[in-house]
Amino acid sequence: MRQNTPNPEMDSNKASSRGFTLIELLVVMAIVAMLLTIVTPRYFAHLDRARETALRETLFVVRDAIDKFHADTGRYPAELDELVTKRYLRKLPVDPVSESVETWIIVPPPNESAGVWDVKSGAGGEDMPYAKW
């Protein structure tokens, strides 16, 4: 019968294969950090482009609602909330860039002092002033 004697070589192999060394962990963390430095700026640039696209669509929808209101009633709405109460808009849209309902810039009709002829974003842009859209 064979006796089961412990082998010291197997014990040392078993102990070293249980985890990672500090060098291995540092190398992996350095690779992950390098990948993050490449991806992060692109991610934030993509977020800015998405907000700008959402702003263009929101301006299109609100301006279309203003035009439909004018076509139906023969006058421009006195304020943006009138578009909501008359059901031309479900609710007052949030400016996607400033993330607020309060920043809309109301442009009155030409030769009139009151009313909503156009709406523009009040968000300040670093590269592009959104109020010109």
N, C-alpha and C positions, 0 to 999 in steps of 0.2 A: 503494500500500500504506500501511496505517495503522501508525503507530508506537505501540508500547505504552509510554506514559509513566506513571510513577507519579503517582497523584493524592494530594496531601497530605490532603485531606478524608477520603478513604476510610481512610487509615492511622490518623487520629485516631479515627474511629468504631470501627474494628476494635479498637483498643487499649482504648477505654473499655467495650466490650461484653464483654470477657474475664472480668471478675470483678465482685464486689460492692464497694460502697464501705463504709467503716467505719460510716457512719450507718445504712445498710441492715442491716448485720449487728447493730448495737446495737438497732435497732427489733425485729428478729426475735427476738433473745435476750430482750428485755423482754416480748414477747408470750408466749413460751414460759414464762418465769418466772412471769408472771401466771396462766397456765393451770395451772401446777404448784401454785401456792398455793391454787387453788380445788379441785383434784382430790386432793391429798395427804391432807387431813383426812378426806375421805369414804372414801378407801381404807383408812386405819387404823381408822376406825369400822366399816367392813365386815369387816375382819379380826377385830375383837373380837366382832362378832355371829356370825361363822362359828365362832369358838372356843366361844362360849356354846352355840350350837346343837349342836355336836359333843359338848360336855359333857353336855347334856341327853340326847342319844341314847346316849352311853356309860353314863350312870347308869341309863337304862332297861334296857339290855341286861344290865348286871351285876346289877341288882336282879331281873330276870327269871330269870337263871341261878341266883341264890340261892334264889328261890322254887321253881324246878324241882328243885334239889338237895334242898330241904326236903321237897317232895312225894314225891320218890323214896326218900329215906333216912329220913325222919322226924326228922331233926336238922338243925341248921344247920352249915355248914362251919366247921372250926376256924380256917381262915385263907383268904385269897383264893387262894393257890396250890393249895389242894385243889380248887377249881373247875377249875383247869387240868389237874391230874393225873387227875381223873375225867372229863375231856373235856366239861365244861359250857361252858367257854370255850376257844378255841383258844390264846390267850395272855393274859397279864395286860394289861389295857388301859392305855394311857398317858393321864394326865389332860391333856386338850387345852389347858387354860388354863396349868397350870404346866409342861407338857411333861415330866412325870416319872411314873414308876411308884410312887415312894416316898411321894408326898404324899397318898395316899388315907387318909381317916379311917374307921376301922372302928368301927361301932356294934354292941355286943354285944346279944344278945336280951334282952328285958325279964326281970328276975328271974334272970339268969344273968351270970356274970362273964367267960365265954369264948365264942368263936364269932363268926360274922359274920352279923348280922341285917340290917344295912344298911351301905351305903357312901356316903361323902360326899366332896366335893372338898376338898382341903386348900389349894387356891390362894386366896390373898388377893385379893379384888377391891376396887378403889378405890371404885366406886359400889355394888357389890353383893357381899355376902359369899357366896361360892359354897358354903360349908359348910352353909347353910340349905336348899339345894336338895334 
